[in-house]
Amino acid sequence: MIAAFRVLLPFNLYVPTGEKLSWLLLKVQNLDCKVYPPYQADIDYRDFSEESSESIEVLLGRLKAVRDPQPSQNIRINNKTTAKANVLHIDFHKDDFNRNIPEEGELPIYDPPLETAFSVTNKILTLLRTILKASSIKPITPHSVLWRMDYFNDDGSDLAIEEDRLRGHFATRFKWQIIGITDTIWTSIKQLSPEYSPPVWETLLLDAYSLLPELGPALVLAYSTIETLVTAVANQLAINDRKLSDWWKWLNSRNNYWQEPSIADKADTLLKVLSGKSLKSDAQLWGVFQEIRKARNSFVHNGILKIGKNEVTFDKAMQLLAKTQDIISWFESNLSLETISYKPDQKIEVVMSRRI
């Protein structure tokens, strides 16, 4: 039996016209894998915009290779015309795959596991990135791309329909930020003085969200958001207190950087000395701060996004980013800051309909 795994890449590859790339054979976890050369499909991520009227089901049907790839009008390689390739196809071979339909409320069973399918895909992409020195080629996850897995007979023909057996899986990720501007929103610009600038930590957190679905860089920037906020608050409090300002300058300008207070020290003990308050007094937010710190350190020092022994999932990263805003709100509501985030007086309701 064949499990055909296809993924729509979030970047384009270009293949010289007329060159026939060969497929690759791999052995992964007792599975025979056949990796096909990347090909051009009649679909790209622009088809998933908020204005698209096509259903996801129709778009998935366009994931197959086009019969006549359209040549690029602008890209040439070795003086040859090229064609865009944006889909990677891997066949996994086994005598049989678990295709049981899950009970109501149960999660589906993927066979081969999604971790295996994406691991093989990312191995190919990582090698291409290394060989080509192409920074735009990045690892992908089930939450960052459109993918489907279909099951076929060994000769590639369709399986017979069985009521208690699946013939495939698919999933996609949507990232739509609907920016609605009402008269109230537009005129609220006048409420802010021309000299107003958003605090740095607010800008950093928005930038962290913009990096998604790249979880590692997003959480590194989330930590930088907290670091910038805590440092700015502590500096402001210390400078405003004549008795502590000289001590604070000495404390933060030691000969060796490791003798200076850490961000955790500033958010806890030193903040308490300066203001009588500590982020640690809120156990939940303190726990969030520690998790973001550990995730950041894991990614920066080891290149792996983990909290302890657990890898950070997309849902976990989204939770941590949302809680970063809660940490900002705690500082802005508990301490008198010179600059705070702008909070609109009125919310707007946006409703979006999209065919699945």
C-alpha positions in Angstrom: 0.0 0.0 0.0 1.1 3.6 -0.6 0.6 6.6 1.6 1.1 9.6 -0.7 2.2 12.7 1.3 2.0 16.0 -0.5 2.8 19.4 0.9 2.4 22.9 -0.6 5.7 24.7 0.0 5.6 28.2 1.4 8.3 29.2 -1.1 9.0 28.6 -4.7 11.8 26.4 -6.2 12.8 26.8 -9.9 13.8 23.9 -12.2 15.4 24.5 -15.6 13.1 23.6 -18.4 13.8 20.2 -19.9 15.8 18.9 -17.0 14.4 15.6 -15.6 15.2 15.3 -11.9 15.3 11.8 -10.6 13.4 10.5 -7.6 15.2 9.5 -4.4 14.8 6.3 -2.4 15.1 6.4 1.4 14.6 4.0 4.3 13.0 5.6 7.3 11.8 3.7 10.4 11.3 0.4 8.4 9.4 2.4 5.7 10.5 2.6 2.1 10.2 6.2 1.0 10.2 7.5 -2.6 10.8 11.2 -2.8 9.7 12.7 -6.1 11.2 15.9 -7.6 9.3 19.0 -6.7 6.6 20.0 -9.2 4.3 22.8 -10.1 0.7 22.7 -8.9 -2.2 24.9 -10.0 -2.3 26.5 -6.6 -0.3 28.8 -4.3 -0.9 30.5 -1.0 -2.5 33.5 -2.7 -5.5 31.2 -3.4 -6.0 31.1 0.4 -6.5 34.8 0.9 -9.6 36.1 2.8 -11.1 37.2 -0.5 -10.9 33.8 -2.2 -14.3 32.2 -3.0 -13.0 28.7 -3.6 -13.6 26.0 -1.0 -10.7 24.3 0.7 -11.9 21.0 -0.8 -11.5 22.4 -4.3 -8.1 23.9 -3.6 -6.9 20.6 -2.3 -7.9 19.0 -5.6 -5.5 21.4 -7.3 -2.5 20.1 -5.3 -1.7 17.6 -8.1 1.0 18.3 -10.8 -0.1 20.5 -13.7 0.3 18.8 -17.1 2.1 21.7 -18.7 4.1 23.7 -16.2 4.1 27.4 -16.9 7.6 28.8 -17.5 8.8 31.7 -15.5 8.9 35.0 -17.3 11.8 36.3 -15.2 13.9 33.5 -13.8 16.6 31.7 -15.9 19.2 29.1 -14.6 22.3 28.4 -16.7 20.8 30.4 -19.5 17.7 28.1 -19.5 14.2 29.1 -18.9 12.7 27.7 -15.7 9.4 26.5 -14.2 8.2 27.1 -10.7 7.9 24.1 -8.4 6.0 24.4 -5.2 4.9 20.9 -4.1 6.9 18.1 -2.6 5.5 14.6 -2.9 6.8 11.6 -0.9 5.4 8.1 -1.1 5.6 5.8 1.9 5.3 2.1 1.2 4.1 -0.6 3.7 2.0 -3.7 3.5 -0.8 -2.0 5.2 -1.5 1.3 7.0 -3.8 2.0 9.9 -6.8 3.7 8.3 -9.3 3.2 11.1 -11.9 6.0 11.4 -11.6 7.5 14.9 -14.5 7.4 17.3 -16.4 10.6 18.0 -14.2 12.9 20.1 -11.0 11.0 19.4 -8.1 12.4 17.4 -7.3 10.8 14.1 -4.4 8.3 13.8 -1.9 9.2 11.1 -0.1 6.4 9.6 2.7 7.0 8.9 2.9 9.5 11.8 2.9 13.1 10.9 6.2 13.5 12.7 7.7 11.0 10.3 6.2 12.6 7.2 7.4 16.0 8.2 10.7 14.8 9.4 11.5 13.3 6.0 10.2 16.4 4.2 12.3 18.7 6.5 15.4 16.5 5.9 15.1 17.1 2.2 14.5 20.8 2.7 17.4 21.2 5.2 19.8 19.5 2.8 18.6 21.8 -0.1 19.0 24.8 2.2 22.6 23.7 3.1 23.6 22.9 -0.5 22.1 26.1 -2.0 22.8 28.4 1.0 19.2 29.4 0.6 18.0 31.2 3.7 14.4 31.3 2.4 14.1 27.5 2.7 12.9 26.8 6.2 11.6 23.8 8.1 7.8 23.4 8.0 5.2 22.0 10.4 1.7 20.6 10.1 0.5 24.1 11.4 2.4 26.1 8.8 1.5 24.6 5.4 -1.3 22.9 3.4 -0.7 19.1 3.3 -2.6 16.0 2.4 -2.0 12.3 2.8 -3.8 9.9 0.5 -3.8 6.1 0.5 -3.5 4.0 -2.7 -3.0 0.5 -3.9 0.6 -0.6 -4.7 0.0 0.2 -8.4 -1.2 3.7 -7.6 -4.9 2.9 -8.2 -7.6 4.1 -5.8 -8.5 1.9 -2.9 -12.0 0.4 -2.7 -14.4 2.4 -0.6 -14.9 0.9 2.9 -17.2 2.5 5.4 -14.9 1.9 8.4 -11.6 2.9 6.6 -10.2 6.3 5.7 -8.7 6.9 2.3 -6.8 10.1 3.3 -6.2 13.0 5.6 -5.7 16.7 4.9 -5.1 19.9 6.8 -4.2 23.5 6.2 -3.4 26.5 8.2 -5.1 29.9 7.9 -3.4 33.1 8.8 -5.7 36.0 8.1 -5.4 39.3 9.9 -8.5 41.2 9.1 -7.8 44.9 9.6 -11.1 46.8 9.9 -11.2 50.6 10.0 -14.4 52.3 11.2 -15.0 56.0 11.5 -14.4 55.6 15.3 -11.1 53.9 14.7 -10.0 56.5 12.1 -10.9 59.5 14.2 -9.3 58.1 17.3 -6.0 59.0 15.6 -6.7 62.5 16.7 -6.7 61.4 20.4 -3.0 60.7 20.2 -0.6 63.6 20.2 1.8 64.0 17.2 4.6 63.3 19.6 3.2 59.9 20.7 5.2 56.8 19.9 4.2 53.3 21.0 6.4 51.8 23.7 9.1 49.6 22.4 7.7 46.5 24.1 4.4 46.8 22.3 6.2 47.0 18.9 8.3 44.0 19.8 5.3 41.9 20.7 3.6 42.8 17.4 6.8 41.9 15.6 6.8 38.5 17.4 3.3 37.7 16.1 4.4 38.7 12.6 7.1 36.0 12.7 4.6 33.2 13.1 4.5 30.3 12.2 8.3 30.4 13.0 7.9 29.6 16.7 11.6 29.9 17.8 12.2 33.5 16.5 8.7 34.5 17.8 9.4 33.4 21.3 12.9 34.9 21.3 11.2 38.2 20.5 8.6 37.6 23.1 11.4 37.3 25.7 13.0 40.4 24.3 9.6 42.1 24.8 9.6 41.3 28.5 13.3 42.0 28.9 12.9 45.5 27.4 9.8 46.2 29.5 11.3 45.1 32.8 14.6 47.0 32.1 12.8 50.2 31.2 10.5 50.0 34.2 13.4 49.3 36.7 15.5 52.1 35.2 12.7 54.6 35.4 11.9 53.7 39.0 15.6 53.8 40.1 16.4 57.1 38.3 13.4 58.8 39.9 14.7 57.9 43.4 17.7 59.9 44.2 18.7 57.6 47.0 18.8 54.6 44.7 20.0 56.1 41.4 23.8 55.8 42.1 23.4 52.3 43.5 21.4 51.3 40.5 24.0 52.6 38.1 26.7 50.7 39.9 24.7 47.5 40.0 24.2 47.6 36.2 27.7 48.5 35.2 29.9 45.8 36.8 33.1 44.8 35.3 31.7 41.4 34.3 28.2 41.1 32.8 27.4 38.0 34.8 27.7 40.1 38.0 24.8 42.3 36.8 21.3 41.4 37.8 19.3 39.1 35.5 16.0 39.9 34.0 14.4 37.5 36.6 16.2 39.5 39.4 14.9 42.8 38.0 11.3 41.4 37.7 11.3 40.0 41.2 13.6 41.1 44.0 14.9 44.4 42.6 11.4 45.5 41.4 10.2 44.9 44.9 13.0 47.0 46.3 12.2 49.8 43.8 8.4 49.7 43.9 7.2 47.3 46.6 5.8 45.0 43.9 7.0 41.9 42.1 5.9 40.0 39.1 6.4 36.9 41.1 3.4 37.9 43.2 1.3 36.7 40.3 2.2 33.0 40.2 0.6 32.4 36.8 2.4 35.3 35.0 5.7 34.4 36.7 5.3 30.8 35.5 4.7 32.2 31.9 7.8 34.3 32.1 9.9 31.3 33.2 8.5 29.2 30.4 9.3 31.9 27.8 12.8 32.3 29.3 13.5 28.5 29.1 12.1 28.3 25.5 14.2 31.3 24.4 17.4 29.8 26.0 16.8 26.4 24.5 16.3 27.9 21.0 19.2 30.4 21.2 21.7 28.0 22.7 20.7 24.6 21.3 18.6 25.5 18.2 15.7 23.4 19.6 12.6 25.0 21.0 11.9 23.2 24.2 10.7 23.9 27.7 12.4 21.3 29.9 12.1 18.0 28.0 8.9 19.1 26.1 9.0 20.5 22.6 7.0 23.7 22.2 3.9 23.2 20.0 2.2 25.8 17.9 -0.7 26.0 20.4 1.7 26.4 23.3 3.6 29.1 21.5 0.4 31.0 20.8 -0.6 30.7 24.5 2.8 32.1 25.6 2.5 35.1 23.2 -1.0 35.9 24.5 0.2 35.7 28.1 3.1 38.1 27.2 0.4 40.7 26.6 -0.9 39.9 30.1 2.5 40.5 31.5 2.6 43.9 29.8 -0.8 44.7 31.2 0.3 43.8 34.7 3.3 46.2 34.5 1.2 49.0 33.0 -1.6 48.7 35.5 0.5 48.2 38.7 3.3 50.7 38.0 3.2 54.3 36.9 5.0 54.2 33.5 5.9 57.2 31.4 4.7 55.5 28.3 2.0 52.8 28.0 0.3 50.9 25.3 -2.6 52.6 23.6 -5.9 51.0 24.4 -8.9 51.8 22.1 -12.1 52.9 23.8 -14.3 50.8 21.5 -14.0 47.4 20.0 -15.3 46.4 16.6 -16.8 43.1 15.6 -15.5 41.4 12.4 -17.3 38.3 11.0 -15.8 36.3 8.2 -17.4 33.5 6.2 -15.3 31.1 4.3 -16.3 27.9 2.5 -14.5 24.8 3.8 
